[in-house]
Amino acid sequence: MGYSIGQVAKKTGLTTHTLRFYEKSGLLPFIKKSSSGVRVFSDEDLNWLSIIECLKDTGMPLKGIKQYIDWSAEGDKTLEKRLKMFEQHKLDIDKKIAQLEKNKNRIEYKIGLYKRAVKVGSLEKVLQEERCKK
């Protein structure tokens, strides 16, 4: 089935501007055009958009996404490169998750601190109590 850029925007939540940007950036090299030059997106193009958004949302730069797409277009001879790319990207994500967990723990500590401070009416009293516990 073929979809117009407007239909794809509605289906994906992406703007038409973003879809055109992706195409101009080489992230959507497979999109066909009608005889009148109108973009016609396929279900496979929607799958590509899904992986592009996944990689982008997990911090992969557009340059890396473009490399992945280029390697995919080259076929099976780049399977090992793509595997290594995804393994490295997963390691990068794991590092970010660890940092986020560390930051989340710090924020949870602050939430507890301020809840106690609100309850007793003084941050200084709560901090003093904590110093005494150490």
N, C-alpha and C positions, 0 to 999 in steps of 0.2 A: 504494500500500500504506500502511496505517496502523501507527504504532508507538506503544507506550505510553511514558510518561516513563522507566520503567526500562529498556526496550529502547534508547531513545535514549541514555541514560546509558552503557550498555554499549558501544554503537556508537561514541560520540564520546569517551568517557573523561571526560566532564563529570559532575559530581554532579547528583542530582535537585534539590538545593538551588540549585545554580547555574542550572539550567534554569528553575526557578520564579522565581528572581531576575530572569533575563533577561526572562521573560514579564511580570512585574510592572513592570519598568523600561521596558516598551514596545519591547523589542528583538525580540520575537516576536509581532507583532500578528496574524499570519496563522494561528496555530494554532487548529484547530477543536476543539470539544468534543463528546463523544457526548451522547446524550439524557440520560444520567445525570451529565453534568458532568465526565467524565474526558477529559483532554487526549489528542488523537489527532494525532500528528506525521506529516507527509507527507515524501516524499523531497525536496520543495521546501523544507520546513522544515529538513531536514538540510543542504541547500545554504546556507541562511541562517546556520545555526549555524557552518558552515565559514568563511564570510566574516566573521562576527562574531569568531570566534576568531583569524582572520588579522589583522584590524584591531587587536584587543586585544593580540595578541602583538607587534605592531609599534608599539605605543605610542599608538594612538589612544584618547583618553578615551571612556568610555561615552556621554557627551553627544554627541560627534562621530559615533559609531556610530549613535546614535538619530536624529540629523539625517539621516544617509545613508539609513536605513531609511524615515524619513518622506518624504524626497524620492523614494525609489524607489516608494513607494505613490502618490505624486502622478503618476507616469508620465513620459512623454517631455518634458513641459514643464520638467522639472528636469535634463535630461541635461547641460546645460552646467555647472550647479552641481555635479553629481556628478563630472564630469570635472575641474573645478578642485579639488574636494576631494581627489581621488586624486592629482592632480599635486602639490598642496601636501604631502600625506602622504608621497609619494615623496621630495620634497625633505627633509622632516623625517627620514625613514629614512636618506637618504644622509648627512646630518649626523651622525646617530648612528653609522653605520658608520664614518665617518671618525674620529670620536672613539674608537670601539672599536679601530680599527686603530692609532691613536696609543698608546692604553693597552696594546694587545697588544705593540707594539714595545718599550715600556718594560719590560713584564714579561719579554719574551724577553731583554732586556739583563740584567735582574736574575738570570734563570736562568743565563745564561752567566757572570755575575759569581760567583754562588754555586758553580757547578760548578768554576770555577777555584780558588775559595777552599777548597772541600772537597779538591781535589786537592793543593794546597800546604799545607793545614792552617791558613790564616790569611786572613781577609778583609782585614785591614790591609795585608798584603803585596801582595795583588792591587790594592787601591786605590792603594797607593804606586806600583806598576808603571804603573798607568793615569795617574797624575799626571805621571810621568816622561815618558810618551809624548806628552803635550800640549805 
